[in-house]
């Protein structure tokens, strides 16, 4: 079983991933957590280039493909073997983020990366390994940004307008794929968010006959 969490930075993904992982382990499940980009030696080097090096110009298509390269390595080195061993994988971001950050956020501003093209490249990248469910933690970008207590990374430094377009891109994709993406209000207490995550997850983990 494979789950991923997504949303703009500051919505509380790390907290919810930790709580969800703890709950899964309490149910007797073997859990592997990872992050995208990252999660492998190659992925961590690409993550540093993509998010930390603000002085290195990266075109959006190149940026999209670098994320894909990190993800391809993560799938083959971590996710696919874990799933084959019967473990539950929980990823901090996955292909949906690539579609939104590199395509949707630029669609009304002369963007030349189409969301459907990113999905198609992504299909090759992940080789059939897709989440059973994506938890989209949603809240206004300005509220999410106000929670971040560190220097902004390359994506966050693009400003609130960009991040709000990212948020709207997530919601657009959730509307296109409602059975694969569960939208959860992240502007509420942590335990309330966790309860919604569990309610959605149980429908996948324990489907009715």
C-alpha positions in Angstrom: 0.0 0.0 0.0 1.3 3.4 -1.0 0.2 6.8 0.3 1.6 10.3 -0.3 1.0 13.7 1.3 1.1 17.0 -0.6 0.2 20.6 -0.4 2.0 23.9 -0.2 4.8 24.1 2.4 3.6 25.0 5.8 0.4 23.0 5.8 1.7 20.4 8.2 2.7 17.5 6.1 5.6 16.4 8.3 3.4 16.3 11.4 0.7 14.4 9.7 3.1 11.9 8.1 4.6 11.2 11.5 1.1 10.7 13.1 -0.1 8.5 10.2 3.1 6.4 10.4 2.7 6.0 14.1 -0.9 4.9 13.6 0.0 2.4 10.9 2.7 0.9 13.1 0.3 0.6 15.9 -1.9 -1.5 13.6 1.0 -3.9 13.1 2.1 -2.6 9.7 5.7 -2.3 8.5 6.1 1.3 7.4 8.6 3.0 5.1 8.6 6.8 4.9 10.5 8.8 2.3 10.6 12.3 0.7 10.4 13.4 -2.9 12.7 14.8 -4.1 15.3 13.0 -2.0 15.3 9.6 -0.2 18.3 8.2 -2.0 22.0 9.4 -2.3 21.3 10.7 -5.9 17.9 12.1 -4.8 19.4 14.1 -1.9 22.0 15.7 -4.2 19.3 16.6 -6.7 17.2 18.0 -3.8 20.0 20.3 -2.7 20.4 21.6 -6.3 16.7 22.1 -6.8 15.8 23.7 -3.5 18.9 25.1 -1.9 21.0 26.6 -4.7 19.2 29.8 -5.4 22.0 31.1 -7.5 21.8 28.3 -10.1 19.3 29.2 -12.9 17.1 26.3 -13.9 14.5 26.4 -16.7 11.1 25.0 -15.8 11.5 22.1 -18.2 14.9 21.2 -16.8 13.5 21.7 -13.3 10.7 19.3 -14.0 13.1 16.7 -15.4 15.4 16.9 -12.4 12.5 16.2 -10.1 11.6 13.3 -12.3 15.2 11.9 -12.1 15.1 12.0 -8.3 11.7 10.3 -8.3 12.8 7.5 -10.7 15.7 6.6 -8.4 13.4 6.8 -5.3 10.9 4.4 -7.0 13.5 1.8 -7.9 15.7 2.0 -4.8 13.1 2.5 -2.1 9.5 2.4 -3.0 9.2 -0.6 -5.3 11.3 -2.9 -3.1 9.3 -1.8 0.0 6.0 -2.5 -1.7 7.2 -5.9 -3.0 8.1 -6.8 0.6 4.6 -6.0 1.7 5.4 -2.8 3.5 3.3 0.4 3.6 5.1 3.4 1.9 4.3 6.9 3.0 5.9 9.7 0.9 6.3 13.4 1.5 5.3 14.6 -2.0 5.3 12.6 -5.2 4.4 13.2 -8.9 1.4 15.4 -8.2 3.7 18.1 -6.8 5.7 18.1 -10.0 2.6 18.6 -12.1 1.5 21.5 -9.9 4.7 23.4 -9.2 6.2 23.2 -12.7 3.1 23.5 -14.8 -0.1 24.8 -13.1 1.7 27.6 -11.3 2.6 29.2 -14.6 -0.4 28.4 -16.8 -1.8 32.0 -16.8 1.7 33.5 -17.1 3.0 32.2 -20.3 4.0 28.9 -18.9 5.2 26.4 -21.5 4.9 23.2 -19.5 1.5 21.6 -19.8 0.2 19.7 -16.8 -0.8 16.7 -19.0 2.7 16.6 -20.4 4.1 16.4 -16.9 1.7 13.5 -16.1 2.9 11.7 -19.3 6.6 12.1 -18.4 5.7 11.1 -14.9 4.1 7.9 -16.1 7.4 6.8 -17.6 9.3 8.0 -14.5 7.3 6.0 -11.9 7.0 2.8 -14.0 3.5 2.0 -12.7 4.2 2.8 -9.0 1.5 5.3 -8.1 0.0 6.1 -4.6 -3.2 4.3 -3.7 -4.3 7.6 -2.2 -2.8 11.1 -2.0 -3.7 13.3 1.0 -3.8 16.9 -0.2 -3.5 19.1 2.9 -5.1 22.4 1.9 -5.1 25.9 3.3 -4.5 29.4 1.9 -0.9 29.9 0.9 -0.4 33.0 3.0 -1.5 31.2 6.2 0.7 28.2 5.3 3.7 30.5 4.7 3.3 32.3 8.0 3.9 29.0 9.8 7.3 28.4 8.2 10.1 29.2 10.7 13.2 29.0 8.4 14.7 30.6 5.4 12.6 30.0 2.2 13.8 27.5 -0.3 13.8 28.0 -4.0 10.1 27.3 -4.4 9.0 29.3 -1.4 11.1 32.3 -2.4 8.9 32.8 -5.5 6.3 34.6 -3.4 2.8 34.2 -2.1 1.2 34.8 -5.5 3.1 31.9 -6.9 2.3 29.7 -3.9 -1.4 30.5 -4.1 -1.3 29.5 -7.8 0.3 26.2 -6.7 -2.5 25.7 -4.2 -5.1 26.3 -6.9 -3.3 23.9 -9.1 -3.5 21.2 -6.4 -7.2 21.8 -6.1 -7.7 21.6 -9.9 -6.0 18.3 -10.0 -8.0 17.0 -7.0 -11.1 17.9 -9.0 -9.9 15.9 -11.9 -9.0 12.9 -9.9 -11.3 12.9 -6.8 -10.9 9.1 -6.2 -7.1 9.4 -6.0 -6.7 12.7 -4.2 -8.4 13.3 -0.8 -8.6 17.0 0.0 -8.3 17.7 3.7 -8.7 21.1 5.4 -5.3 21.8 7.0 -6.5 25.0 8.7 -7.8 23.2 11.8 -6.4 21.5 14.8 -3.7 18.8 14.3 -5.9 16.0 15.7 -8.8 17.0 13.5 -6.6 16.8 10.4 -5.3 13.4 11.6 -8.8 12.1 12.1 -9.7 13.0 8.5 -6.5 11.4 7.2 -7.4 8.2 9.0 -11.0 8.2 7.8 -9.8 8.5 4.2 -7.0 5.9 4.7 -9.3 3.3 6.2 -11.4 3.3 3.1 -8.3 2.1 1.2 -6.8 -0.1 3.9 -10.1 -1.8 4.9 -12.5 -1.6 1.9 -16.0 -2.8 2.4 -16.7 -6.1 0.6 
